[in-house]
């Protein structure tokens, strides 16, 4: 979803329905495998949602004479640090449950490292 830079009103309008915001930081060399998995998953999820919004449980909003479809969950990733040692994952959603589901799935590979599922 592209947000207009020149107008706060447009950003506010685009983000209005997203009530849940999450940010995850994965840092360190032991996390590299999980960072790669999360990046691949986010890329796949967002590509699917943006190419076929109706299959992504999209949120629909009618306004005036046009019809706009928004995904119910939006996620993005950015690497940071020397040698790209860290990953920031940002998530916005219309429901808490969809963020929980996203986090459970993305953080599940941590279980062998910490001994328990990280997000029950």
N, CA, C and O atoms as a printed pandas DataFrame, in Angstrom:
     atom_number atom_name residue_name chain_id  residue_number  x_coord  y_coord  z_coord
0              1         N          UNK        A               1    0.851   -1.152    0.000
1              2        CA          UNK        A               1    0.000    0.000    0.000
2              3         C          UNK        A               1    0.904    1.223    0.000
3              4         O          UNK        A               1    1.786    1.349    0.850
4              5         N          UNK        A               2    0.690    2.111   -0.937
5              6        CA          UNK        A               2    1.486    3.320   -1.060
6              7         C          UNK        A               2    0.769    4.453   -0.354
7              8         O          UNK        A               2   -0.393    4.739   -0.639
8              9         N          UNK        A               3    1.468    5.097    0.569
9             10        CA          UNK        A               3    0.891    6.225    1.276
10            11         C          UNK        A               3    1.431    7.518    0.684
11            12         O          UNK        A               3    2.623    7.623    0.398
12            13         N          UNK        A               4    0.573    8.483    0.504
13            14        CA          UNK        A               4    0.975    9.772   -0.041
14            15         C          UNK        A               4    1.849   10.496    0.974
15            16         O          UNK        A               4    1.495   10.585    2.149
16            17         N          UNK        A               5    2.997   11.018    0.523
17            18        CA          UNK        A               5    3.903   11.734    1.408
18            19         C          UNK        A               5    3.418   13.154    1.703
19            20         O          UNK        A               5    3.692   13.689    2.778
20            21         N          UNK        A               6    2.707   13.761    0.771
21            22        CA          UNK        A               6    2.393   15.179    0.869
22            23         C          UNK        A               6    1.187   15.514    1.735
23            24         O          UNK        A               6    0.903   16.694    1.938
24            25         N          UNK        A               7    0.482   14.542    2.242
25            26        CA          UNK        A               7   -0.738   14.874    2.961
26            27         C          UNK        A               7   -0.944   13.963    4.164
27            28         O          UNK        A               7   -1.119   12.753    4.017
28            29         N          UNK        A               8   -0.922   14.558    5.356
29            30        CA          UNK        A               8   -1.172   13.781    6.566
30            31         C          UNK        A               8   -2.565   13.170    6.521
31            32         O          UNK        A               8   -2.770   12.045    6.977
32            33         N          UNK        A               9   -3.519   13.909    5.974
33            34        CA          UNK        A               9   -4.886   13.403    5.868
34            35         C          UNK        A               9   -4.961   12.101    5.104
35            36         O          UNK        A               9   -5.718   11.207    5.483
36            37         N          UNK        A              10   -4.191   11.973    4.034
37            38        CA          UNK        A              10   -4.187   10.743    3.240
38            39         C          UNK        A              10   -3.603    9.588    4.064
39            40         O          UNK        A              10   -4.150    8.485    4.039
40            41         N          UNK        A              11   -2.520    9.815    4.783
41            42        CA          UNK        A              11   -1.932    8.765    5.617
42            43         C          UNK        A              11   -2.937    8.359    6.689
43            44         O          UNK        A              11   -3.168    7.172    6.920
44            45         N          UNK        A              12   -3.523    9.338    7.330
45            46        CA          UNK        A              12   -4.512    9.059    8.372
46            47         C          UNK        A              12   -5.678    8.246    7.806
47            48         O          UNK        A              12   -6.151    7.308    8.447
48            49         N          UNK        A              13   -6.133    8.598    6.625
49            50        CA          UNK        A              13   -7.234    7.883    5.974
50            51         C          UNK        A              13   -6.846    6.438    5.655
51            52         O          UNK        A              13   -7.641    5.524    5.874
52            53         N          UNK        A              14   -5.639    6.226    5.144
53            54        CA          UNK        A              14   -5.184    4.873    4.795
54            55         C          UNK        A              14   -5.008    3.996    6.031
55            56         O          UNK        A              14   -5.286    2.798    5.984
56            57         N          UNK        A              15   -4.555    4.576    7.126
57            58        CA          UNK        A              15   -4.247    3.796    8.322
58            59         C          UNK        A              15   -5.416    3.721    9.307
59            60         O          UNK        A              15   -5.303    3.051   10.334
60            61         N          UNK        A              16   -6.510    4.378    9.025
61            62        CA          UNK        A              16   -7.634    4.494    9.942
62            63         C          UNK        A              16   -8.127    3.151   10.482
63            64         O          UNK        A              16   -8.406    3.042   11.676
64            65         N          UNK        A              17   -8.239    2.147    9.650
65            66        CA          UNK        A              17   -8.808    0.865   10.067
66            67         C          UNK        A              17   -7.823   -0.051   10.786
67            68         O          UNK        A              17   -8.238   -1.038   11.394
68            69         N          UNK        A              18   -6.541    0.253   10.731
69            70        CA          UNK        A              18   -5.537   -0.589   11.376
70            71         C          UNK        A              18   -5.446   -0.210   12.848
71            72         O          UNK        A              18   -4.891    0.831   13.197
72            73         N          UNK        A              19   -5.995   -1.063   13.708
73            74        CA          UNK        A              19   -6.101   -0.780   15.133
74            75         C          UNK        A              19   -4.990   -1.423   15.963
75            76         O          UNK        A              19   -4.821   -1.081   17.134
76            77         N          UNK        A              20   -4.235   -2.343   15.376
77            78        CA          UNK        A              20   -3.203   -3.076   16.105
78            79         C          UNK        A              20   -1.874   -2.872   15.394
79            80         O          UNK        A              20   -1.764   -3.093   14.187
80            81         N          UNK        A              21   -0.864   -2.448   16.151
81            82        CA          UNK        A              21    0.468   -2.197   15.602
82            83         C          UNK        A              21    1.471   -3.013   16.417
83            84         O          UNK        A              21    1.394   -3.045   17.645
84            85         N          UNK        A              22    2.403   -3.668   15.741
85            86        CA          UNK        A              22    3.447   -4.432   16.427
86            87         C          UNK        A              22    4.784   -4.179   15.750
87            88         O          UNK        A              22    4.851   -3.947   14.543
88            89         N          UNK        A              23    5.849   -4.228   16.546
89            90        CA          UNK        A              23    7.200   -4.132   16.004
90            91         C          UNK        A              23    8.046   -5.203   16.694
91            92         O          UNK        A              23    8.037   -5.328   17.918
92            93         N          UNK        A              24    8.769   -5.962   15.892
93            94        CA          UNK        A              24    9.612   -7.037   16.394
94            95         C          UNK        A              24   11.034   -6.740   15.960
95            96         O          UNK        A              24   11.273   -6.379   14.808
96            97         N          UNK        A              25   11.986   -6.891   16.885
97            98        CA          UNK        A              25   13.399   -6.710   16.561
98            99         C          UNK        A              25   14.087   -8.051   16.770
99           100         O          UNK        A              25   14.057   -8.605   17.868
100          101         N          UNK        A              26   14.702   -8.568   15.720
101          102        CA          UNK        A              26   15.484   -9.809   15.780
102          103         C          UNK        A              26   16.939   -9.404   15.571
103          104         O          UNK        A              26   17.288   -8.857   14.525
104          105         N          UNK        A              27   17.785   -9.670   16.557
105          106        CA          UNK        A              27   19.154   -9.165   16.522
106          107         C          UNK        A              27   20.155  -10.244   16.907
107          108         O          UNK        A              27   19.957  -10.976   17.877
108          109         N          UNK        A              28   21.219  -10.330   16.143
109          110        CA          UNK        A              28   22.318  -11.217   16.485
110          111         C          UNK        A              28   22.541  -12.319   15.477
111          112         O          UNK        A              28   21.637  -12.684   14.725
112          113         N          UNK        A              29   23.760  -12.850   15.465
113          114        CA          UNK        A              29   24.105  -13.872   14.475
114          115         C          UNK        A              29   23.313  -15.170   14.631
115          116         O          UNK        A              29   23.074  -15.861   13.640
116          117         N          UNK        A              30   22.903  -15.516   15.844
117          118        CA          UNK        A              30   22.114  -16.735   16.038
118          119         C          UNK        A              30   20.707  -16.599   15.456
119          120         O          UNK        A              30   20.013  -17.594   15.249
120          121         N          UNK        A              31   20.303  -15.380   15.198
121          122        CA          UNK        A              31   18.961  -15.119   14.677
122          123         C          UNK        A              31   18.926  -15.037   13.152
123          124         O          UNK        A              31   17.856  -14.855   12.571
124          125         N          UNK        A              32   20.073  -15.168   12.502
125          126        CA          UNK        A              32   20.140  -14.972   11.053
126          127         C          UNK        A              32   19.187  -15.895   10.289
127          128         O          UNK        A              32   18.510  -15.454    9.360
128          129         N          UNK        A              33   19.131  -17.150   10.668
129          130        CA          UNK        A              33   18.242  -18.101    9.997
130          131         C          UNK        A              33   16.782  -17.653   10.120
131          132         O          UNK        A              33   16.038  -17.670    9.139
132          133         N          UNK        A              34   16.382  -17.254   11.324
133          134        CA          UNK        A              34   15.008  -16.812   11.553
134          135         C          UNK        A              34   14.738  -15.498   10.826
135          136         O          UNK        A              34   13.650  -15.294   10.287
136          137         N          UNK        A              35   15.726  -14.611   10.811
137          138        CA          UNK        A              35   15.579  -13.352   10.074
138          139         C          UNK        A              35   15.291  -13.623    8.599
139          140         O          UNK        A              35   14.409  -13.002    8.005
140          141         N          UNK        A              36   16.034  -14.542    8.024
141          142        CA          UNK        A              36   15.825  -14.882    6.608
142          143         C          UNK        A              36   14.436  -15.478    6.371
143          144         O          UNK        A              36   13.768  -15.139    5.394
144          145         N          UNK        A              37   14.007  -16.370    7.272
145          146        CA          UNK        A              37   12.667  -16.962    7.151
146          147         C          UNK        A              37   11.577  -15.895    7.227
147          148         O          UNK        A              37   10.652  -15.878    6.415
148          149         N          UNK        A              38   11.696  -15.010    8.208
149          150        CA          UNK        A              38   10.691  -13.963    8.388
150          151         C          UNK        A              38   10.649  -13.050    7.164
151          152         O          UNK        A              38    9.569  -12.712    6.679
152          153         N          UNK        A              39   11.816  -12.651    6.664
153          154        CA          UNK        A              39   11.848  -11.803    5.468
154          155         C          UNK        A              39   11.159  -12.485    4.292
155          156         O          UNK        A              39   10.355  -11.866    3.594
156          157         N          UNK        A              40   11.471  -13.750    4.074
157          158        CA          UNK        A              40   10.847  -14.495    2.972
158          159         C          UNK        A              40    9.335  -14.607    3.168
159          160         O          UNK        A              40    8.568  -14.433    2.221
160          161         N          UNK        A              41    8.910  -14.897    4.401
161          162        CA          UNK        A              41    7.478  -15.024    4.686
162          163         C          UNK        A              41    6.736  -13.710    4.477
163          164         O          UNK        A              41    5.662  -13.686    3.876
164          165         N          UNK        A              42    7.307  -12.623    4.972
165          166        CA          UNK        A              42    6.659  -11.314    4.822
166          167         C          UNK        A              42    6.567  -10.939    3.345
167          168         O          UNK        A              42    5.541  -10.432    2.892
168          169         N          UNK        A              43    7.626  -11.185    2.608
169          170        CA          UNK        A              43    7.607  -10.878    1.172
170          171         C          UNK        A              43    6.510  -11.689    0.469
171          172         O          UNK        A              43    5.764  -11.155   -0.352
172          173         N          UNK        A              44    6.421  -12.967    0.797
173          174        CA          UNK        A              44    5.408  -13.834    0.181
174          175         C          UNK        A              44    3.993  -13.398    0.572
175          176         O          UNK        A              44    3.115  -13.283   -0.283
176          177         N          UNK        A              45    3.783  -13.161    1.850
177          178        CA          UNK        A              45    2.457  -12.769    2.343
178          179         C          UNK        A              45    1.996  -11.474    1.685
179          180         O          UNK        A              45    0.869  -11.387    1.197
180          181         N          UNK        A              46    2.862  -10.478    1.672
181          182        CA          UNK        A              46    2.461   -9.179    1.124
182          183         C          UNK        A              46    2.293   -9.239   -0.391
183          184         O          UNK        A              46    1.414   -8.574   -0.941
184          185         N          UNK        A              47    3.115  -10.019   -1.066
185          186        CA          UNK        A              47    2.957  -10.172   -2.516
186          187         C          UNK        A              47    1.610  -10.804   -2.829
187          188         O          UNK        A              47    0.894  -10.341   -3.717
188          189         N          UNK        A              48    1.264  -11.864   -2.098
189          190        CA          UNK        A              48   -0.029  -12.525   -2.307
190          191         C          UNK        A              48   -1.187  -11.576   -2.027
191          192         O          UNK        A              48   -2.143  -11.516   -2.800
192          193         N          UNK        A              49   -1.105  -10.838   -0.934
193          194        CA          UNK        A              49   -2.203   -9.947   -0.560
194          195         C          UNK        A              49   -2.369   -8.807   -1.552
195          196         O          UNK        A              49   -3.493   -8.431   -1.885
196          197         N          UNK        A              50   -1.274   -8.264   -2.018
197          198        CA          UNK        A              50   -1.373   -7.117   -2.917
198          199         C          UNK        A              50   -1.713   -7.530   -4.345
199          200         O          UNK        A              50   -2.282   -6.740   -5.098
200          201         N          UNK        A              51   -1.368   -8.767   -4.727
201          202        CA          UNK        A              51   -1.717   -9.235   -6.068
202          203         C          UNK        A              51   -3.144   -9.756   -6.135
203          204         O          UNK        A              51   -3.805   -9.639   -7.167
204          205         N          UNK        A              52   -3.621  -10.332   -5.031
205          206        CA          UNK        A              52   -4.962  -10.908   -5.006
206          207         C          UNK        A              52   -5.645  -10.531   -3.696
207          208         O          UNK        A              52   -5.780  -11.375   -2.810
208          209         N          UNK        A              53   -6.079   -9.271   -3.556
209          210        CA          UNK        A              53   -6.619   -8.806   -2.285
210          211         C          UNK        A              53   -7.821   -9.591   -1.773
211          212         O          UNK        A              53   -7.981   -9.722   -0.560
212          213         N          UNK        A              54   -8.656  -10.109   -2.637
213          214        CA          UNK        A              54   -9.840  -10.827   -2.160
214          215         C          UNK        A              54   -9.478  -12.138   -1.480
215          216         O          UNK        A              54  -10.232  -12.623   -0.636
216          217         N          UNK        A              55   -8.352  -12.711   -1.828
217          218        CA          UNK        A              55   -7.915  -13.964   -1.207
218          219         C          UNK        A              55   -7.226  -13.722    0.123
219          220         O          UNK        A              55   -6.942  -14.673    0.850
220          221         N          UNK        A              56   -6.953  -12.470    0.453
221          222        CA          UNK        A              56   -6.196  -12.136    1.654
222          223         C          UNK        A              56   -7.080  -11.643    2.793
223          224         O          UNK        A              56   -6.606  -10.921    3.670
224          225         N          UNK        A              57   -8.358  -12.021    2.792
225          226        CA          UNK        A              57   -9.290  -11.554    3.811
226          227         C          UNK        A              57   -9.221  -10.042    3.924
227          228         O          UNK        A              57   -9.095   -9.490    5.017
228          229         N          UNK        A              58   -9.303   -9.394    2.795
229          230        CA          UNK        A              58   -9.122   -7.949    2.743
230          231         C          UNK        A              58  -10.258   -7.193    3.402
231          232         O          UNK        A              58  -11.386   -7.673    3.515
232          233         N          UNK        A              59   -9.918   -6.010    3.822
233          234        CA          UNK        A              59  -10.880   -5.098    4.411
234          235         C          UNK        A              59  -11.323   -4.152    3.308
235          236         O          UNK        A              59  -10.485   -3.543    2.643
236          237         N          UNK        A              60  -12.608   -4.023    3.109
237          238        CA          UNK        A              60  -13.114   -3.208    2.011
238          239         C          UNK        A              60  -13.787   -1.965    2.557
239          240         O          UNK        A              60  -14.467   -2.000    3.582
240          241         N          UNK        A              61  -13.582   -0.869    1.848
241          242        CA          UNK        A              61  -14.155    0.395    2.272
242          243         C          UNK        A              61  -14.692    1.125    1.064
243          244         O          UNK        A              61  -13.981    1.318    0.077
244          245         N          UNK        A              62  -15.936    1.530    1.138
245          246        CA          UNK        A              62  -16.543    2.274    0.049
246          247         C          UNK        A              62  -16.533    3.748    0.409
247          248         O          UNK        A              62  -16.885    4.118    1.529
248          249         N          UNK        A              63  -16.136    4.583   -0.524
249          250        CA          UNK        A              63  -16.102    6.016   -0.275
250          251         C          UNK        A              63  -16.423    6.740   -1.566
251          252         O          UNK        A              63  -15.752    6.546   -2.580
252          253         N          UNK        A              64  -17.451    7.574   -1.528
253          254        CA          UNK        A              64  -17.902    8.347   -2.688
254          255         C          UNK        A              64  -18.126    7.425   -3.869
255          256         O          UNK        A              64  -18.900    6.472   -3.780
256          257         N          UNK        A              65  -17.445    7.705   -4.988
257          258        CA          UNK        A              65  -17.675    6.932   -6.211
258          259         C          UNK        A              65  -16.617    5.872   -6.466
259          260         O          UNK        A              65  -16.636    5.249   -7.527
260          261         N          UNK        A              66  -15.690    5.639   -5.531
261          262        CA          UNK        A              66  -14.664    4.636   -5.788
262          263         C          UNK        A              66  -14.653    3.582   -4.692
263          264         O          UNK        A              66  -15.226    3.764   -3.618
264          265         N          UNK        A              67  -13.991    2.485   -4.992
265          266        CA          UNK        A              67  -13.942    1.337   -4.105
266          267         C          UNK        A              67  -12.483    1.028   -3.823
267          268         O          UNK        A              67  -11.682    0.898   -4.749
268          269         N          UNK        A              68  -12.138    0.910   -2.561
269          270        CA          UNK        A              68  -10.756    0.676   -2.187
270          271         C          UNK        A              68  -10.679   -0.620   -1.381
271          272         O          UNK        A              68  -11.506   -0.847   -0.498
272          273         N          UNK        A              69   -9.714   -1.453   -1.670
273          274        CA          UNK        A              69   -9.529   -2.695   -0.946
274          275         C          UNK        A              69   -8.201   -2.639   -0.209
275          276         O          UNK        A              69   -7.162   -2.346   -0.800
276          277         N          UNK        A              70   -8.246   -2.922    1.089
277          278        CA          UNK        A              70   -7.031   -2.918    1.898
278          279         C          UNK        A              70   -6.855   -4.296    2.523
279          280         O          UNK        A              70   -7.832   -4.920    2.937
280          281         N          UNK        A              71   -5.621   -4.771    2.593
281          282        CA          UNK        A              71   -5.394   -6.041    3.291
282          283         C          UNK        A              71   -5.689   -5.874    4.783
283          284         O          UNK        A              71   -5.505   -4.790    5.338
284          285         N          UNK        A              72   -6.143   -6.938    5.423
285          286        CA          UNK        A              72   -6.445   -6.861    6.850
286          287         C          UNK        A              72   -5.178   -6.850    7.696
287          288         O          UNK        A              72   -5.220   -6.467    8.865
288          289         N          UNK        A              73   -4.048   -7.267    7.117
289          290        CA          UNK        A              73   -2.764   -7.253    7.809
290          291         C          UNK        A              73   -1.710   -6.753    6.831
291          292         O          UNK        A              73   -1.649   -7.194    5.683
292          293         N          UNK        A              74   -0.879   -5.825    7.305
293          294        CA          UNK        A              74    0.219   -5.294    6.503
294          295         C          UNK        A              74    1.498   -5.511    7.297
295          296         O          UNK        A              74    1.546   -5.213    8.490
296          297         N          UNK        A              75    2.534   -6.029    6.644
297          298        CA          UNK        A              75    3.812   -6.264    7.314
298          299         C          UNK        A              75    4.952   -5.814    6.413
299          300         O          UNK        A              75    4.850   -5.850    5.186
300          301         N          UNK        A              76    6.042   -5.390    7.050
301          302        CA          UNK        A              76    7.244   -5.030    6.299
302          303         C          UNK        A              76    8.462   -5.334    7.154
303          304         O          UNK        A              76    8.363   -5.457    8.375
304          305         N          UNK        A              77    9.617   -5.454    6.498
305          306        CA          UNK        A              77   10.876   -5.769    7.180
306          307         C          UNK        A              77   11.969   -4.827    6.709
307          308         O          UNK        A              77   11.967   -4.367    5.568
308          309         N          UNK        A              78   12.908   -4.548    7.614
309          310        CA          UNK        A              78   14.101   -3.777    7.261
310          311         C          UNK        A              78   15.283   -4.355    8.018
311          312         O          UNK        A              78   15.200   -4.602    9.221
312          313         N          UNK        A              79   16.379   -4.570    7.314
313          314        CA          UNK        A              79   17.607   -5.005    7.979
314          315         C          UNK        A              79   18.331   -3.769    8.496
315          316         O          UNK        A              79   18.150   -2.669    7.974
316          317         N          UNK        A              80   19.158   -3.957    9.533
317          318        CA          UNK        A              80   19.930   -2.840   10.069
318          319         C          UNK        A              80   21.217   -3.352   10.692
319          320         O          UNK        A              80   21.399   -4.552   10.901
320          321         N          UNK        A              81   22.096   -2.420   10.979
321          322        CA          UNK        A              81   23.327   -2.723   11.682
322          323         C          UNK        A              81   24.454   -3.160   10.784
323          324         O          UNK        A              81   24.276   -3.417    9.594
324          325         N          UNK        A              82   25.650   -3.237   11.407
325          326        CA          UNK        A              82   26.812   -3.698   10.646
326          327         C          UNK        A              82   26.588   -5.139   10.184
327          328         O          UNK        A              82   26.122   -5.986   10.946
328          329         N          UNK        A              83   26.915   -5.385    8.977
329          330        CA          UNK        A              83   26.749   -6.717    8.383
330          331         C          UNK        A              83   25.293   -7.185    8.415
331          332         O          UNK        A              83   25.017   -8.385    8.399
332          333         N          UNK        A              84   24.382   -6.242    8.459
333          334        CA          UNK        A              84   22.940   -6.559    8.464
334          335         C          UNK        A              84   22.602   -7.588    9.541
335          336         O          UNK        A              84   21.945   -8.594    9.272
336          337         N          UNK        A              85   23.056   -7.324   10.749
337          338        CA          UNK        A              85   22.909   -8.273   11.852
338          339         C          UNK        A              85   21.518   -8.253   12.492
339          340         O          UNK        A              85   21.174   -9.157   13.254
340          341         N          UNK        A              86   20.723   -7.233   12.189
341          342        CA          UNK        A              86   19.403   -7.133   12.801
342          343         C          UNK        A              86   18.291   -7.004   11.779
343          344         O          UNK        A              86   18.518   -6.640   10.625
344          345         N          UNK        A              87   17.087   -7.308   12.228
345          346        CA          UNK        A              87   15.902   -7.185   11.381
346          347         C          UNK        A              87   14.777   -6.568   12.205
347          348         O          UNK        A              87   14.490   -7.012   13.317
348          349         N          UNK        A              88   14.147   -5.543   11.646
349          350        CA          UNK        A              88   12.960   -4.951   12.259
350          351         C          UNK        A              88   11.760   -5.374   11.419
351          352         O          UNK        A              88   11.751   -5.206   10.200
352          353         N          UNK        A              89   10.755   -5.920   12.085
353          354        CA          UNK        A              89    9.521   -6.332   11.419
354          355         C          UNK        A              89    8.402   -5.448   11.965
355          356         O          UNK        A              89    8.208   -5.352   13.177
356          357         N          UNK        A              90    7.679   -4.811   11.065
357          358        CA          UNK        A              90    6.559   -3.958   11.445
358          359         C          UNK        A              90    5.263   -4.593   10.946
359          360         O          UNK        A              90    5.191   -5.072    9.814
360          361         N          UNK        A              91    4.241   -4.592   11.804
361          362        CA          UNK        A              91    2.963   -5.213   11.459
362          363         C          UNK        A              91    1.833   -4.264   11.865
363          364         O          UNK        A              91    1.849   -3.693   12.955
364          365         N          UNK        A              92    0.868   -4.106   10.985
365          366        CA          UNK        A              92   -0.359   -3.363   11.297
366          367         C          UNK        A              92   -1.533   -4.235   10.864
367          368         O          UNK        A              92   -1.491   -4.878    9.815
368          369         N          UNK        A              93   -2.574   -4.248   11.683
369          370        CA          UNK        A              93   -3.713   -5.110   11.379
370          371         C          UNK        A              93   -5.014   -4.508   11.900
371          372         O          UNK        A              93   -5.018   -3.612   12.743
372          373         N          UNK        A              94   -6.099   -5.024   11.377
373          374        CA          UNK        A              94   -7.418   -4.590   11.841
374          375         C          UNK        A              94   -7.875   -5.385   13.064
375          376         O          UNK        A              94   -8.812   -4.974   13.748
376          377         N          UNK        A              95   -7.222   -6.524   13.351
377          378        CA          UNK        A              95   -7.607   -7.327   14.517
378          379         C          UNK        A              95   -6.388   -7.783   15.301
379          380         O          UNK        A              95   -5.313   -7.999   14.740
380          381         N          UNK        A              96   -6.573   -7.924   16.598
381          382        CA          UNK        A              96   -5.516   -8.430   17.472
382          383         C          UNK        A              96   -5.192   -9.878   17.128
383          384         O          UNK        A              96   -4.025  -10.269   17.103
384          385         N          UNK        A              97   -6.224  -10.670   16.864
385          386        CA          UNK        A              97   -6.024  -12.094   16.580
386          387         C          UNK        A              97   -5.134  -12.319   15.365
387          388         O          UNK        A              97   -4.321  -13.243   15.372
388          389         N          UNK        A              98   -5.264  -11.509   14.331
389          390        CA          UNK        A              98   -4.425  -11.707   13.143
390          391         C          UNK        A              98   -2.963  -11.392   13.442
391          392         O          UNK        A              98   -2.071  -12.018   12.868
392          393         N          UNK        A              99   -2.702  -10.431   14.333
393          394        CA          UNK        A              99   -1.317  -10.148   14.732
394          395         C          UNK        A              99   -0.779  -11.299   15.568
395          396         O          UNK        A              99    0.365  -11.710   15.372
396          397         N          UNK        A             100   -1.576  -11.835   16.500
397          398        CA          UNK        A             100   -1.153  -13.001   17.283
398          399         C          UNK        A             100   -0.800  -14.166   16.365
399          400         O          UNK        A             100    0.234  -14.812   16.535
400          401         N          UNK        A             101   -1.654  -14.424   15.409
401          402        CA          UNK        A             101   -1.419  -15.525   14.467
402          403         C          UNK        A             101   -0.122  -15.292   13.682
403          404         O          UNK        A             101    0.680  -16.211   13.519
404          405         N          UNK        A             102    0.077  -14.078   13.205
405          406        CA          UNK        A             102    1.293  -13.728   12.473
406          407         C          UNK        A             102    2.526  -13.952   13.355
407          408         O          UNK        A             102    3.498  -14.571   12.921
408          409         N          UNK        A             103    2.484  -13.449   14.591
409          410        CA          UNK        A             103    3.627  -13.588   15.501
410          411         C          UNK        A             103    3.900  -15.047   15.851
411          412         O          UNK        A             103    5.053  -15.478   15.854
412          413         N          UNK        A             104    2.844  -15.812   16.147
413          414        CA          UNK        A             104    3.036  -17.238   16.449
414          415         C          UNK        A             104    3.749  -17.945   15.301
415          416         O          UNK        A             104    4.684  -18.715   15.518
416          417         N          UNK        A             105    3.297  -17.676   14.082
417          418        CA          UNK        A             105    3.892  -18.332   12.915
418          419         C          UNK        A             105    5.338  -17.877   12.687
419          420         O          UNK        A             105    6.217  -18.707   12.457
420          421         N          UNK        A             106    5.584  -16.583   12.748
421          422        CA          UNK        A             106    6.914  -16.058   12.454
422          423         C          UNK        A             106    7.937  -16.401   13.537
423          424         O          UNK        A             106    9.112  -16.604   13.234
424          425         N          UNK        A             107    7.502  -16.466   14.787
425          426        CA          UNK        A             107    8.431  -16.712   15.891
426          427         C          UNK        A             107    8.534  -18.187   16.284
427          428         O          UNK        A             107    9.336  -18.530   17.153
428          429         N          UNK        A             108    7.750  -19.058   15.672
429          430        CA          UNK        A             108    7.794  -20.494   15.981
430          431         C          UNK        A             108    9.193  -21.096   15.845
431          432         O          UNK        A             108    9.542  -21.958   16.651
432          433         N          UNK        A             109   10.020  -20.687   14.864
433          434        CA          UNK        A             109   11.363  -21.265   14.761
434          435         C          UNK        A             109   12.274  -20.960   15.957
435          436         O          UNK        A             109   13.358  -21.535   16.058
436          437         N          UNK        A             110   11.858  -20.073   16.859
437          438        CA          UNK        A             110   12.654  -19.790   18.060
438          439         C          UNK        A             110   12.552  -20.895   19.111
439          440         O          UNK        A             110   13.394  -20.975   20.006
440          441         N          UNK        A             111   11.536  -21.743   19.012
441          442        CA          UNK        A             111   11.296  -22.751   20.040
442          443         C          UNK        A             111   12.517  -23.616   20.353
443          444         O          UNK        A             111   12.820  -23.798   21.533
444          445         N          UNK        A             112   13.240  -24.163   19.359
445          446        CA          UNK        A             112   14.417  -24.969   19.697
446          447         C          UNK        A             112   15.501  -24.176   20.440
447          448         O          UNK        A             112   16.264  -24.747   21.219
448          449         N          UNK        A             113   15.568  -22.881   20.202
449          450        CA          UNK        A             113   16.585  -22.050   20.853
450          451         C          UNK        A             113   16.233  -21.730   22.301
451          452         O          UNK        A             113   17.119  -21.648   23.151
452          453         N          UNK        A             114   14.930  -21.547   22.590
453          454        CA          UNK        A             114   14.542  -21.118   23.936
454          455         C          UNK        A             114   13.813  -22.198   24.735
455          456         O          UNK        A             114   13.569  -22.022   25.929
456          457         N          UNK        A             115   13.464  -23.310   24.090
457          458        CA          UNK        A             115   12.896  -24.449   24.797
458          459         C          UNK        A             115   11.383  -24.482   24.924
459          460         O          UNK        A             115   10.825  -25.507   25.315
460          461         N          UNK        A             116   10.714  -23.404   24.608
461          462        CA          UNK        A             116    9.248  -23.340   24.660
462          463         C          UNK        A             116    8.754  -22.523   23.471
463          464         O          UNK        A             116    9.508  -21.726   22.912
464          465         N          UNK        A             117    7.503  -22.710   23.082
465          466        CA          UNK        A             117    6.967  -21.851   22.013
466          467         C          UNK        A             117    6.995  -20.390   22.480
467          468         O          UNK        A             117    6.509  -20.091   23.571
468          469         N          UNK        A             118    7.543  -19.491   21.691
469          470        CA          UNK        A             118    7.712  -18.111   22.136
470          471         C          UNK        A             118    6.427  -17.303   22.203
471          472         O          UNK        A             118    6.379  -16.274   22.876
472          473         N          UNK        A             119    5.405  -17.745   21.530
473          474        CA          UNK        A             119    4.183  -16.955   21.481
474          475         C          UNK        A             119    2.975  -17.867   21.503
475          476         O          UNK        A             119    2.449  -18.238   20.454
476          477         N          UNK        A             120    2.531  -18.231   22.706
477          478        CA          UNK        A             120    1.371  -19.113   22.835
478          479         C          UNK        A             120    0.116  -18.316   22.899
479          480         O          UNK        A             120   -0.971  -18.883   23.009
